[in-house]
Amino acid sequence: MRDLLRLTRGGLLLTVWAYTAGWPPGRLRGLLRREKWQWICRGAWAVPGKEVDWAVRARVVQLLRPPLVCSHGTAALLHRIELLNKDFPGVLEFTTLQPGGGTRGGDGRTERTGLDGTGRGGIDIHLHRTVRLDARDVCLRSGLRVTSPARTVGDLIRRCGTREEAVVVADSALSRRTVRGVRREPLVHHEELATELSARRPGAPLARRRLALADAASGSPAETIARLHLHDAGLRPECQPLLHTSSGRALRPDFFFRRAGLAVEIEGYAFHGTREAHARDVDRFNALADCPDVHRVLRFPS
């Protein structure tokens, strides 16, 4: 087994590597089964005990098919871009160049298939074909080739079914966020997204209109949805303005109607569902009420 371990990369083994090193197929299969290696898909195994999650499966896909680039929802996970009503994927998404493409302005077709092309490959992938995937459209995240933040956001909001889905994606990429416990800086600037959406592709005109609704000050998907609903009602509060308590403590309410002195907080259960979070909420509520500019605080569940 030790000789086989030397052929692995990050705890992964492609059978083609073992065949190239001189392992006979029958002997290899027998050893992999006896030693309880984990079958991932046709031609790929993981060492015993390795956690095989979506990121490991994505790495296997790129080892087996190097031209494929993580994109759309899978790229959003890697960049920590939040999506509305979607977490970890059952289907991995990749983009590749359309064969013979490069002259048309639009994207090519999308297909859903097993990794080996038969639907029985062990990893279900959603394959997007495009006529353009330049070097600036691709970067590395966690050792995986992935569409850049601007390209990822562009791909997502061009195909988003609803306004809310599109603006949540744009707000998340434009803002400083804590996503799945990791604090990150803004991933893109508004100008980068405007440039990305200037290309003639299906869905681009609607995507540009939705980008105009984005706000880098938004702090969460719940705030984005609330802001859009406020706008629908003709209300235009300040988003995350800087206020100070009478003692000088700095605070940023989710929304602030300055003339009315009204602060509005959107309470998402995912961030406020523990005793410690409740204590922080009470402290924040009291501090907001202590701001000279604030006359009233309203709290709404997301």
C-alpha positions in Angstrom: 0.0 0.0 0.0 2.9 2.3 0.7 4.0 2.3 -2.9 0.5 3.2 -3.9 0.3 6.1 -1.4 3.4 7.6 -3.1 1.3 8.1 -6.2 -1.5 10.0 -4.6 -2.0 13.8 -4.7 -3.8 15.3 -1.7 -5.0 11.9 -0.8 -6.4 11.2 -4.2 -5.5 8.6 -6.7 -6.3 8.3 -10.4 -6.1 4.7 -11.7 -4.2 6.0 -14.8 -1.4 7.1 -12.5 -1.1 3.6 -11.1 -1.3 2.0 -14.5 1.5 4.4 -15.7 3.6 3.3 -12.7 3.2 -0.3 -13.7 0.4 -1.6 -11.6 -1.7 -4.3 -13.3 -5.4 -3.4 -13.3 -6.5 -6.6 -11.5 -3.9 -6.3 -8.7 -4.8 -2.6 -8.3 -8.5 -3.2 -8.0 -7.9 -6.0 -5.5 -5.7 -3.9 -3.3 -8.0 -0.8 -3.4 -10.9 -3.0 -2.2 -9.0 -4.9 0.5 -7.5 -1.7 2.0 -10.9 0.0 1.9 -10.0 2.9 -0.4 -13.0 5.1 -1.2 -14.3 5.0 -4.8 -15.2 8.5 -5.9 -16.0 8.0 -9.6 -14.8 5.9 -12.5 -11.0 6.2 -12.5 -10.6 8.0 -9.1 -10.2 6.9 -5.5 -9.5 8.5 -2.1 -7.3 7.2 0.6 -9.1 5.4 3.5 -10.5 7.9 6.0 -10.3 11.0 3.8 -13.5 13.1 3.9 -14.9 13.2 0.4 -16.9 16.4 0.2 -18.0 18.6 -2.8 -14.5 20.3 -2.9 -12.8 17.0 -3.2 -15.1 15.9 -6.0 -14.5 19.1 -7.8 -10.8 18.5 -7.6 -11.3 15.0 -9.0 -13.3 16.4 -11.9 -10.4 18.8 -12.8 -7.8 16.0 -12.5 -9.8 13.9 -14.9 -10.8 16.7 -17.2 -8.4 19.6 -16.9 -10.1 22.0 -19.3 -13.1 22.3 -17.0 -13.3 25.4 -14.8 -15.4 25.6 -11.6 -18.1 28.1 -12.2 -21.6 29.4 -11.3 -22.8 27.9 -7.9 -19.6 25.9 -7.3 -17.5 29.0 -8.0 -19.7 31.0 -5.6 -19.0 28.5 -2.8 -15.2 28.8 -3.5 -15.3 32.6 -3.5 -17.7 32.7 -0.5 -20.4 34.5 -2.5 -23.8 34.0 -0.9 -26.7 32.7 -2.9 -30.4 33.0 -2.1 -31.9 29.7 -0.8 -28.9 27.6 -1.8 -26.1 26.1 0.2 -23.8 23.2 -0.7 -24.5 21.7 -4.1 -25.6 18.3 -5.1 -24.5 19.0 -8.6 -21.1 20.6 -9.3 -21.0 23.3 -12.0 -18.2 23.8 -14.5 -17.6 25.8 -17.6 -15.7 24.9 -20.7 -15.1 26.4 -24.1 -17.6 25.7 -26.8 -16.0 23.5 -29.5 -15.4 25.7 -32.6 -16.6 28.8 -30.7 -15.0 32.2 -30.4 -16.9 34.2 -33.0 -20.5 34.3 -31.6 -21.5 36.8 -29.0 -23.6 34.5 -26.8 -22.9 31.6 -24.5 -23.3 28.1 -25.7 -25.5 25.3 -24.3 -25.7 23.9 -20.8 -25.8 20.2 -20.1 -26.1 17.9 -17.1 -24.2 14.7 -17.3 -22.2 12.2 -15.3 -18.5 12.7 -15.3 -17.8 9.9 -17.8 -20.5 11.2 -20.2 -22.9 8.3 -19.6 -24.7 9.6 -16.5 -23.1 6.8 -14.4 -19.8 8.4 -13.6 -20.3 8.8 -9.8 -20.2 12.6 -9.9 -23.1 14.6 -11.3 -21.9 17.7 -13.1 -23.7 20.6 -14.7 -21.6 21.7 -17.7 -21.9 25.2 -19.2 -20.3 25.8 -22.6 -19.1 29.3 -23.5 -17.5 30.9 -26.5 -15.2 33.0 -24.3 -13.1 32.1 -21.3 -10.0 34.4 -21.2 -7.1 34.2 -18.8 -8.6 37.1 -16.8 -11.8 35.1 -16.3 -10.0 32.3 -14.4 -8.1 32.2 -11.1 -7.1 29.7 -8.4 -9.1 29.1 -5.2 -8.1 26.3 -2.8 -6.0 24.8 -5.6 -8.9 24.7 -8.0 -9.3 26.5 -11.3 -12.4 28.7 -10.9 -14.0 31.6 -12.7 -12.9 35.0 -11.4 -15.3 36.8 -8.9 -16.5 39.2 -11.7 -17.1 36.4 -14.2 -18.8 34.3 -11.5 -21.2 37.1 -10.5 -21.8 37.9 -14.2 -22.6 34.2 -15.0 -24.9 34.0 -12.0 -27.0 37.1 -12.4 -27.3 36.7 -16.1 -29.2 33.4 -15.4 -30.9 34.3 -12.1 -34.6 33.7 -12.3 -35.6 36.5 -9.9 -34.5 40.0 -9.1 -33.9 39.0 -5.5 -31.6 36.1 -6.4 -29.5 38.4 -8.7 -29.2 41.3 -6.3 -28.3 39.0 -3.4 -25.3 37.7 -5.4 -24.2 41.1 -6.5 -24.4 42.6 -3.0 -22.5 39.7 -1.5 -19.6 40.0 -3.9 -19.5 43.8 -3.6 -19.4 43.9 0.2 -17.2 43.0 3.2 -18.8 39.9 4.7 -18.5 37.1 7.2 -19.5 34.0 5.2 -19.6 30.6 6.8 -17.5 31.9 9.7 -14.8 33.5 7.5 -14.4 37.3 7.3 -13.5 38.4 3.8 -13.0 41.7 2.0 -15.1 42.8 -1.1 -14.4 40.5 -4.0 -15.2 43.0 -6.8 -16.0 46.6 -7.5 -19.1 47.9 -9.2 -17.1 49.0 -12.2 -15.8 45.5 -12.7 -19.2 44.0 -12.8 -20.5 46.7 -15.1 -17.6 45.8 -17.5 -18.4 42.1 -17.2 -22.1 42.7 -18.0 -21.3 45.0 -21.0 -20.6 41.9 -23.2 -23.4 40.8 -25.5 -24.6 37.6 -23.9 -28.0 36.1 -23.2 -29.5 37.7 -20.1 -27.1 40.7 -20.1 -29.6 43.5 -20.5 -31.8 42.4 -17.6 -28.6 41.7 -15.5 -27.4 45.3 -16.0 -30.8 46.6 -14.8 -30.5 44.4 -11.7 -26.9 45.4 -11.0 -28.2 49.0 -10.7 -30.1 47.8 -7.6 -27.0 46.5 -5.9 -25.6 48.2 -2.8 -22.1 47.4 -1.4 -23.2 48.5 2.1 -25.6 45.6 2.4 -24.5 43.2 5.2 -26.5 40.0 4.5 -28.9 38.4 2.1 -31.7 39.2 4.5 -30.8 42.9 4.3 -30.8 42.8 0.6 -34.3 41.4 0.4 -35.6 43.9 2.9 -34.0 46.8 1.0 -35.6 45.7 -2.2 -39.0 45.5 -0.5 -38.5 48.9 1.0 -37.7 50.3 -2.5 -40.8 48.7 -3.9 -42.8 50.6 -1.3 -41.1 53.9 -2.3 -38.9 54.0 0.8 -35.2 55.0 0.5 -33.4 54.6 3.9 -29.7 54.9 4.4 -28.0 51.5 4.3 -25.6 50.7 7.2 -24.9 54.4 8.1 -22.3 55.2 10.8 -23.9 56.4 14.0 -22.5 57.0 17.5 -23.9 56.6 21.0 -23.7 59.4 23.5 -20.5 57.7 24.8 -19.0 57.6 21.4 -19.5 53.9 20.5 -19.8 53.4 16.7 -22.8 51.5 15.4 -24.2 50.7 11.9 -27.9 49.9 11.9 -29.2 48.0 8.9 -31.3 50.9 7.8 -31.8 54.4 9.0 -34.5 57.0 8.2 -32.6 60.0 9.3 -35.4 62.6 9.2 -37.7 60.4 11.3 -34.8 59.2 13.5 -35.9 55.6 12.8 -33.4 52.8 12.9 -34.5 49.4 11.4 -32.8 46.1 12.2 -33.3 42.9 10.2 -33.0 39.9 12.4 -31.9 36.6 10.6 -32.3 33.4 12.7 -29.1 32.0 11.3 -27.1 34.8 13.0 -29.3 35.3 16.1 -30.4 31.8 17.1 -28.2 31.3 20.2 -28.2 32.6 23.8 -25.0 34.5 23.1 -26.4 36.0 19.9 -29.5 37.1 21.8 -27.4 38.8 24.4 -25.5 40.7 21.7 -28.8 41.7 20.1 -30.1 43.1 23.4 -26.9 45.1 23.9 -27.0 46.4 20.3 -30.7 47.4 20.7 -29.9 49.3 23.8 -26.9 51.0 22.2 -28.9 52.1 19.2 -31.5 53.6 21.4 -28.7 55.6 23.1 -27.7 57.3 19.8 -28.7 60.9 19.8 -29.9 60.7 16.2 -32.1 57.7 16.9 -35.6 58.2 18.3 -37.0 54.8 17.7 -35.7 51.3 16.8 -37.7 48.7 14.9 -36.7 45.1 14.6 -38.1 42.7 12.0 -37.4 38.9 11.4 -36.0 37.9 8.0 
